[in-house]
Amino acid sequence: MAAVFPVQSPFNTATSYSGAFIPTLWSGKLLAKFYQNTIMSEVCNTDYEGELKNQGDTIRIRLAPSISISDYTVGQTLSYEVPTPIFQDMQVTKGKYFGVQVSDVLAYQSDIALMNMFTEDAAKQLKIAIENEVFF
């Protein structure tokens, strides 16, 4: 029985094979990617993430009204204000996704956690894509 080797990308799930075995040595180290700095988490929050689930969903967020500050003089009559409730509606109008597929054989034979590596990278790429759309 002749050994075979993959002739396509090692991450391709539909690999074809030739009739000769050519060994390839794989490094046990992974080259780190350098990502651009992302700022979304510095200026945004995820407080409503569990409440917004689908495109088209709207959530009404209650905001604290601004209270006026006045100068005081001893003995003056104080005036009172009645704060008016205010809110902001937030609607999910867009969505992004990523999909990763790793064959069971490739995952089993790999000496690194491929699915973890791919999904960590995809999550960072997703954050960058969203920030580029929001801020630029």
Backbone as CSV, one residue per row, in Angstrom:
resi,resn,N_x,N_y,N_z,CA_x,CA_y,CA_z,C_x,C_y,C_z
1,MET,0.854,-1.167,0.000,0.000,0.000,0.000,0.908,1.240,0.000
2,ALA,0.730,2.123,-0.957,1.542,3.330,-1.057,0.981,4.406,-0.138
3,ALA,1.889,5.106,0.545,1.462,6.212,1.406,1.096,7.403,0.527
4,VAL,0.264,8.267,1.051,-0.191,9.423,0.275,0.034,10.706,1.066
5,PHE,0.013,11.846,0.393,0.124,13.132,1.066,-0.877,14.096,0.458
6,PRO,-1.331,15.082,1.237,-2.293,16.061,0.721,-1.643,16.975,-0.303
7,VAL,-2.375,17.285,-1.353,-1.840,18.171,-2.393,-2.519,19.530,-2.367
8,GLN,-3.421,19.760,-1.414,-4.077,21.059,-1.275,-3.727,21.643,0.082
9,SER,-4.343,22.754,0.413,-4.137,23.419,1.689,-4.345,22.432,2.827
10,PRO,-3.495,22.487,3.871,-3.674,21.564,4.993,-4.957,21.823,5.771
11,PHE,-5.616,22.967,5.560,-6.854,23.274,6.267,-8.074,23.015,5.406
12,ASN,-7.880,22.537,4.205,-8.987,22.234,3.310,-9.645,20.944,3.774
13,THR,-10.952,20.947,3.862,-11.650,19.754,4.348,-11.958,18.757,3.233
14,ALA,-11.673,19.111,1.980,-11.917,18.209,0.851,-10.593,17.966,0.124
15,THR,-9.625,17.422,0.827,-8.283,17.235,0.288,-8.233,16.043,-0.661
16,SER,-7.559,16.227,-1.810,-7.302,15.097,-2.702,-5.874,14.616,-2.440
17,TYR,-5.555,13.383,-2.846,-4.262,12.805,-2.515,-3.560,12.306,-3.766
18,SER,-2.218,12.329,-3.714,-1.416,11.761,-4.788,-0.987,10.366,-4.354
19,GLY,-0.116,9.730,-5.109,0.309,8.376,-4.767,1.636,8.296,-4.055
20,ALA,2.272,9.422,-3.690,3.581,9.385,-3.043,3.539,10.157,-1.731
21,PHE,4.294,9.681,-0.744,4.333,10.344,0.551,5.554,11.240,0.635
22,ILE,5.328,12.507,0.899,6.416,13.459,1.121,6.165,14.072,2.496
23,PRO,6.998,13.758,3.487,6.738,14.263,4.836,6.958,15.774,4.923
24,THR,6.128,16.414,5.703,6.271,17.841,5.974,6.407,18.007,7.474
25,LEU,7.386,18.769,7.900,7.585,19.020,9.316,6.826,20.275,9.705
26,TRP,6.088,20.171,10.775,5.290,21.296,11.262,5.883,21.810,12.555
27,SER,6.043,23.103,12.640,6.539,23.707,13.865,5.471,23.616,14.938
28,GLY,5.899,23.394,16.170,4.969,23.357,17.286,4.615,24.752,17.776
29,LYS,5.217,25.776,17.174,4.956,27.155,17.584,4.058,27.832,16.571
30,LEU,3.289,28.766,17.050,2.372,29.501,16.190,2.848,30.941,16.100
31,LEU,2.936,31.467,14.896,3.331,32.852,14.703,2.184,33.754,15.126
32,ALA,2.457,34.654,16.041,1.411,35.553,16.536,1.101,36.618,15.496
33,LYS,-0.179,36.974,15.376,-0.599,38.052,14.492,-0.618,39.340,15.293
34,PHE,-0.261,40.420,14.646,-0.324,41.717,15.287,-1.554,42.434,14.771
35,TYR,-2.471,42.728,15.671,-3.726,43.363,15.314,-3.632,44.861,15.540
36,GLN,-4.377,45.590,14.725,-4.469,47.025,14.975,-5.170,47.220,16.313
37,ASN,-4.851,48.299,16.975,-5.528,48.588,18.251,-6.999,48.844,17.993
38,THR,-7.834,48.254,18.812,-9.271,48.476,18.681,-9.748,49.283,19.877
39,ILE,-10.694,50.172,19.628,-11.122,51.092,20.679,-12.588,50.948,21.045
40,MET,-13.299,50.085,20.385,-14.736,49.966,20.623,-15.035,49.719,22.098
41,SER,-14.278,48.843,22.738,-14.552,48.526,24.145,-14.248,49.704,25.063
42,GLU,-13.494,50.678,24.579,-13.196,51.857,25.386,-14.340,52.871,25.361
43,VAL,-15.127,52.879,24.294,-16.183,53.887,24.149,-17.583,53.289,24.135
44,CYS,-17.686,51.974,24.213,-18.993,51.307,24.175,-19.090,50.330,25.343
45,ASN,-20.295,49.855,25.577,-20.475,48.815,26.577,-21.318,47.693,25.984
46,THR,-21.375,46.606,26.702,-22.162,45.453,26.250,-23.297,45.169,27.238
47,ASP,-23.762,46.211,27.917,-24.793,46.043,28.936,-26.084,45.419,28.393
48,TYR,-26.394,45.654,27.135,-27.674,45.212,26.577,-27.514,43.995,25.661
49,GLU,-26.342,43.413,25.654,-26.034,42.316,24.750,-26.996,41.138,24.910
50,GLY,-27.357,40.786,26.106,-28.262,39.655,26.326,-29.704,39.954,25.966
51,GLU,-30.074,41.237,25.934,-31.457,41.609,25.638,-31.705,41.753,24.138
52,LEU,-30.690,42.149,23.392,-30.802,42.262,21.932,-30.306,40.959,21.334
53,LYS,-31.153,40.295,20.580,-30.769,38.981,20.063,-30.837,38.873,18.547
54,ASN,-31.779,39.547,17.926,-32.012,39.345,16.498,-32.034,40.671,15.754
55,GLN,-31.715,40.601,14.471,-31.859,41.798,13.655,-33.310,42.241,13.697
56,GLY,-33.513,43.543,13.852,-34.858,44.085,13.946,-35.313,44.311,15.376
57,ASP,-34.656,43.668,16.359,-35.003,43.892,17.764,-34.744,45.348,18.140
58,THR,-35.588,45.886,18.997,-35.415,47.237,19.524,-35.497,47.170,21.034
59,ILE,-34.625,47.893,21.684,-34.675,47.978,23.140,-34.746,49.462,23.517
60,ARG,-35.593,49.786,24.471,-35.742,51.159,24.963,-34.899,51.281,26.233
61,ILE,-33.909,52.142,26.167,-32.971,52.325,27.274,-33.336,53.599,28.021
62,ARG,-33.602,53.446,29.308,-33.920,54.617,30.132,-32.634,55.340,30.495
63,LEU,-32.673,56.662,30.386,-31.516,57.492,30.712,-31.839,58.367,31.908
64,ALA,-30.815,58.681,32.676,-31.018,59.584,33.808,-31.146,61.007,33.273
65,PRO,-32.191,61.720,33.683,-32.346,63.104,33.213,-31.278,64.001,33.837
66,SER,-30.956,65.076,33.153,-30.001,66.052,33.686,-30.714,66.955,34.679
67,ILE,-30.132,67.098,35.839,-30.685,67.941,36.890,-29.922,69.269,36.871
68,SER,-30.661,70.363,36.927,-30.050,71.696,36.897,-29.423,72.033,38.240
69,ILE,-28.288,72.667,38.212,-27.606,73.141,39.411,-27.690,74.665,39.409
70,SER,-28.120,75.236,40.523,-28.286,76.687,40.623,-27.441,77.233,41.767
71,ASP,-27.128,78.511,41.694,-26.409,79.170,42.788,-27.366,79.384,43.961
72,TYR,-26.822,79.333,45.166,-27.648,79.477,46.367,-27.195,80.698,47.155
73,THR,-28.158,81.424,47.641,-27.924,82.543,48.540,-28.708,82.268,49.816
74,VAL,-28.093,82.531,50.958,-28.737,82.262,52.245,-30.083,82.974,52.315
75,GLY,-31.115,82.226,52.687,-32.443,82.773,52.866,-33.300,82.806,51.612
76,GLN,-32.751,82.444,50.470,-33.560,82.504,49.240,-34.595,81.400,49.206
77,THR,-35.613,81.612,48.425,-36.625,80.598,48.203,-36.101,79.638,47.131
78,LEU,-36.133,78.369,47.450,-35.624,77.366,46.496,-36.682,77.058,45.441
79,SER,-36.221,76.829,44.244,-37.133,76.387,43.188,-36.829,74.917,42.895
80,TYR,-37.866,74.189,42.565,-37.733,72.748,42.338,-38.101,72.423,40.904
81,GLU,-37.428,71.446,40.378,-37.787,70.987,39.037,-38.339,69.573,39.112
82,VAL,-39.132,69.227,38.146,-39.678,67.878,38.056,-38.974,67.209,36.874
83,PRO,-38.070,66.283,37.173,-37.326,65.635,36.080,-38.269,64.887,35.135
84,THR,-37.998,65.006,33.858,-38.787,64.326,32.837,-38.063,63.047,32.423
85,PRO,-38.736,61.909,32.483,-38.083,60.665,32.042,-37.683,60.765,30.568
86,ILE,-36.502,60.291,30.266,-36.034,60.266,28.875,-35.527,58.861,28.559
87,PHE,-35.503,58.543,27.291,-35.043,57.227,26.866,-34.408,57.327,25.486
88,GLN,-33.689,56.273,25.142,-33.057,56.153,23.830,-33.409,54.773,23.293
89,ASP,-33.933,54.721,22.076,-34.199,53.427,21.446,-32.966,52.964,20.697
90,MET,-32.640,51.691,20.845,-31.524,51.099,20.116,-32.068,49.908,19.331
91,GLN,-31.788,49.886,18.039,-32.289,48.821,17.181,-31.125,48.098,16.511
92,VAL,-31.238,46.789,16.427,-30.244,45.984,15.721,-30.608,46.024,14.244
93,THR,-29.765,46.663,13.450,-30.057,46.792,12.025,-29.065,46.040,11.152
94,LYS,-27.951,45.603,11.714,-26.929,44.901,10.938,-26.424,43.707,11.725
95,GLY,-25.797,42.797,11.027,-25.182,41.650,11.669,-23.960,41.209,10.888
96,LYS,-23.036,40.585,11.560,-21.843,40.006,10.930,-21.681,38.598,11.498
97,TYR,-20.932,37.778,10.819,-20.694,36.423,11.307,-19.371,35.910,10.785
98,PHE,-18.939,34.786,11.337,-17.825,34.034,10.769,-18.154,32.555,10.915
99,GLY,-17.603,31.756,10.051,-17.805,30.315,10.101,-16.471,29.617,9.917
100,VAL,-16.200,28.611,10.708,-14.937,27.884,10.648,-15.257,26.395,10.612
101,GLN,-14.595,25.693,9.714,-14.781,24.248,9.626,-13.415,23.578,9.672
102,VAL,-13.271,22.598,10.536,-12.038,21.817,10.633,-12.439,20.350,10.621
103,SER,-11.841,19.587,9.731,-12.195,18.164,9.672,-11.747,17.462,10.953
104,ASP,-12.457,16.422,11.336,-12.127,15.675,12.544,-10.722,15.075,12.464
105,VAL,-10.349,14.597,11.300,-9.029,13.988,11.128,-7.944,15.036,11.331
106,LEU,-8.109,16.196,10.712,-7.120,17.262,10.843,-7.022,17.734,12.291
107,ALA,-8.147,17.897,12.951,-8.141,18.333,14.348,-7.457,17.307,15.240
108,TYR,-7.713,16.026,14.979,-7.116,14.965,15.786,-5.607,14.894,15.586
109,GLN,-5.159,15.062,14.349,-3.738,14.923,14.030,-2.928,16.178,14.338
110,SER,-3.573,17.296,14.543,-2.861,18.542,14.767,-2.280,18.599,16.176
111,ASP,-1.101,19.216,16.285,-0.491,19.376,17.602,-0.830,20.735,18.216
112,ILE,-1.697,21.499,17.564,-2.191,22.757,18.123,-3.722,22.731,18.067
113,ALA,-4.344,23.493,18.906,-5.809,23.532,18.956,-6.318,24.416,17.818
114,LEU,-6.554,23.811,16.666,-6.914,24.565,15.462,-8.196,25.361,15.632
115,MET,-9.246,24.735,16.149,-10.522,25.432,16.262,-10.390,26.637,17.187
116,ASN,-9.686,26.483,18.304,-9.461,27.620,19.203,-8.690,28.724,18.493
117,MET,-7.648,28.357,17.766,-6.841,29.330,17.053,-7.694,30.079,16.027
118,PHE,-8.492,29.358,15.260,-9.288,29.982,14.209,-10.373,30.898,14.798
119,THR,-11.054,30.429,15.850,-12.123,31.239,16.414,-11.592,32.457,17.166
120,GLU,-10.444,32.339,17.826,-9.846,33.513,18.472,-9.472,34.561,17.428
121,ASP,-8.884,34.108,16.326,-8.536,35.041,15.255,-9.788,35.659,14.642
122,ALA,-10.798,34.844,14.409,-12.036,35.352,13.806,-12.715,36.368,14.717
123,ALA,-12.697,36.144,16.017,-13.306,37.094,16.949,-12.596,38.440,16.883
124,LYS,-11.285,38.423,16.798,-10.528,39.677,16.690,-10.792,40.355,15.349
125,GLN,-10.841,39.562,14.283,-11.129,40.119,12.955,-12.537,40.711,12.916
126,LEU,-13.479,40.073,13.601,-14.849,40.574,13.671,-14.895,41.917,14.386
127,LYS,-14.164,42.025,15.479,-14.106,43.280,16.223,-13.535,44.397,15.344
128,ILE,-12.487,44.099,14.612,-11.871,45.089,13.713,-12.846,45.485,12.616
129,ALA,-13.536,44.519,12.026,-14.491,44.818,10.950,-15.630,45.713,11.450
130,ILE,-16.127,45.427,12.654,-17.217,46.239,13.211,-16.728,47.650,13.490
131,GLU,-15.543,47.776,14.085,-15.016,49.105,14.381,-14.763,49.910,13.110
132,ASN,-14.269,49.258,12.071,-14.041,49.965,10.805,-15.355,50.478,10.237
133,GLU,-16.415,49.711,10.399,-17.726,50.147,9.898,-18.332,51.251,10.749
134,VAL,-18.145,51.179,12.048,-18.740,52.159,12.955,-17.975,53.474,12.951
135,PHE,-16.666,53.418,12.980,-15.880,54.625,13.182,-15.318,55.243,11.914
136,PHE,-15.293,54.516,10.807,-14.642,55.072,9.604,-15.577,55.151,8.440
